[in-house]
Amino acid sequence: MKHSLKIVKIGGHILDDSKAKKEFLTQFAAIDGLKLLVHGGGKSATALSKKMQLDVQIVGGRRITDAQTLEAITMVYAGKINTSIVAMLQGLNCNAVGCSGADANSIQSVKRPVSDVDYGFVGDIQKVNSKYISLLINAGLTPVFSAITHNNKGQLLNTNADTIAASIAKSLADVFDITLFYCFEKTGVLEDKNDDNSVIKIIDRVKYKDLVKSGVVSDGMLPKLQNCFDALENQVSKVCIGQPSMLSDHSNNYTTLTL
């Protein structure tokens, strides 16, 4: 029988709010059993880039990562944010350990090929070292992954944190019974984006296609939901989207994805 593992990806808007960040980490630390956390960078990377007088370029909601921007986000993601989260979790009696994809070759990527847009040093995940990550978890540690991977040739790469969470979940699904949580500031996938009470509780493939066609699901939610379905198709048991309150067993106001 597989042990249960909860993999949680935390959104940048929550990390940007010190009160919300503390509340989230308190809820995360209180999760019974095995767990793993993945985070992005929120607005901190943009703020540092501006301090360094770097041009912040966003195309289609995605950051262009040139060499100087990569230096800035590595400092923020794998440095300031990651170590801060680990320290706060340690203070909550959660034995966390900070990780990037370069550590023990845990997440290997390739630089995204240039098409219509050159995204620069952005990584598309090729391989996850599930053996190493399992060793950490089975040793009683809680891995905390930043959104930095590498190409196994000495080059760091900026990588989408939603994709990292889904990729880790898929790689560990043979070993653990996995529930994947995407936590952000909204209560879930909303029928009306201006009404937090319009949560769509269950979304399957058919419902997803209808929501895309009607325009309810668009922009940044499209790749997020695609990551969710990709995980479910690769033995991940359950995927949920909503506010951190869903991490407790007392909340049912969130979206669950099913095949």
N, C-alpha and C positions, 0 to 999 in steps of 0.2 A: 504493500500500500504506500502511495506517495505521500510525503509530507506536504502540507499546504504552504504556499509562499505568496505573499502579497507584494506586488511590484507597483510602486506609486510614482507617477510623474507629476511634479508640481509646476504650475504655471508661473510665468514671470511677474504677472500683476500681483500675486500674493507675496512673492519675494520682495517686491518693491515697497510693500507696506509692512513696517516693522511689527505692528500689532498683529496683523493677519499672519505674518510669518511665524511669530511666536506661538500663536494659537494653533496653526497648522502643525508645527513641529511637536507641540504637546500632544496633539491627537495622534500623530504618526508614532511617537515614542510609546504611546499607550496601546498600540496594536499588539495583541497577543500573538505569539508565534514568530515565524520567520518572516523577514521583510527586507526590502531593498528600495532605495530612493534614487530617482533620476531628476536632475534639475537643469534648467537653462540659465539665462542671465538677467532677464528683465531689462530694465532701463539702465542698469549700472554700466554695461559695456558701452552704450551710446554716450553716457555722461563722461566716461573716461576718454573716449575717442575725441569728444569735443574739447576736453581739457588738453589733450595732446595735439589739438588743432588738426585732426584728421577729418576728411570728408566722410560723412555717414551716408552711404548709398543703399537705398532699399528699392528693390524692383519686384513687383508682384508680391509684396509682403515679405520678401526674403532678403537678407543682408548680403551685400557684396563684400567679400572678405579678401582684401588685398594683404600684402605682407605686413604692413604696419597695423592694419585692423586686426589681423590674426594675433599679433603680439599683444594688443590691448585686450582682446577677449580672452586670451589664454590667462593673462594676469587676473582678470575678473572672474571668469568661470571656474578655472581649475585652482585659482589662488584664493582671492578674497571671499567669494561666495561659498565655495566648497568647504574651506577650512572653518568659516563662520558657522555653517550648518552643522558640521561635525562637532564643533565645540559646544554648540547649543544642545545637540542631542546627547553628548556626553554629560552635560549638566542635568539632563532629564533621565539619567541612568540607562541610556540606550548606547550600547557599545559600538558606535559607528566608526567606519574607516573610509577616508576619502579616496576616490579613484578617478582616474581619467582613462580613456581607452588605451593610452600608451602603457599603463601599468600592467606588467606581466603579459603584454600583448593581448589585453582583454578584449579590445574592439579594434579591428583592423578595417580600414577604409581605403578607397581609391579617390583621387581628386576627380570631381565631377567634370566630364568632358564639356568642352565649349560648344554650345549650339547657338541659339539666337542671342543668349546672354552668357557672358563669362562671369560666373559667380566667384571666381578666384579660388582661394584655398578652402573649398567646401568639400566635405567627404561624403561619399555614398558607401554605406556599410557593406563589407564583403564577408566578414567572419567574426564570430564572437567566441571567445575562449571560455566556454561553459564550464570546463573542468576547474579553471582557476576561480571563477566566481562561485561555483559550488563549494570549493574548499573554504572560502571565506565564510559563506553562509553556514556550512556545517561546523565551522569552528566557533560558532556563536557570535559572529560579527554581523553588523548591518552595513553593507556596502552603500556608499553615497557617490553616484556617478555624475560628473560634470559632462557638458556637451562637447567635449574635446576627444577626438580619436586620433589615429595616426596611420601611416601607410606602410609601416615596417621597414621604411628606408630612411628614417630620421626626420620625416616631415609630419608636423601636427596639422590637423584639419578640423575646421568648425563643422559640427554635425548637428542635424535637427534632433532636439531632445525627445520629441514624440517618437521619432523613428528609433532612437536608441532604446527607449523603454520597450517598444514592441519587439525589437530585435533580441534584446536580452530575454524577454518573456518567451519568445519562440525557441531560443536556444536552450532554455532550461526546462521546457515543457515535457521532455522525456524523463526528467528526474523528479520534478515537483508538480503538484497540482496548483496551477497558477491562476490567481485573479489579478487582473491588470486594472489599475485605477488612473484615470486622468483627472487630476484636481485643478480647477481653475476658479475664477471669481463668479461664474454663472452657476445656476442650480442644475444645469444639464443642457441638453440640446433643446432649444426652445421653439415652440410653434410660432411665437411672436417674440422677436429679440428684445422688445421693450417691456415684456411682461415676464418677470421671473417666476410667476406661478403657472406659466404655460409649458411646463416640462413635458417632453415626450418620454414616457416611462420606458417603452420598449421599442427598439428599432431593429428590424431584420433587413435582409437584402432588398426585399420588395419595397418595404417602407422607405428605405434609404433612397432607392431610385426615384420614388414618388416625391420625396422631399427635395432632391436635387432638381428634378424637373420643375417643381413649383417655385424654386428659388429660396426655400426655407433654409436649406443647407447650401452654403456658398463660401467663397473666399478661404480663410484659414481653417474652417471646420471641415472642408472637403478632404484635405490630406490627413487630418486627424482621424476622421471616421474610416478612411481607407486603411490606415495603420491598424485600427481596431479590428476590422474584418479580416485583414491579413493575419493578425495574431490568432483570431478564432479559427481560421482555416489551417492553422499550424499547431493544433492541440492545446492552445490556451483555453482554460475552462470558462472564464467569464471576463467581460470587459465592461467597466462602468465609467461614466463621465459625469462630473458634477462638483459641488463644493466639498471641502474637506470633511464636512459633517458626515458624508457618506461612509467615511472610514470606520465610524462606530456602527454597531449593530442596531442602533436605535433610529436611524434615519432611513426613509425609503423614498425621499424626494430627489431622485437623480435618474439618469438615463442608463439603461442596460442594453448592450448590444448582443444580438443573437444571430445565428445563421438562419 
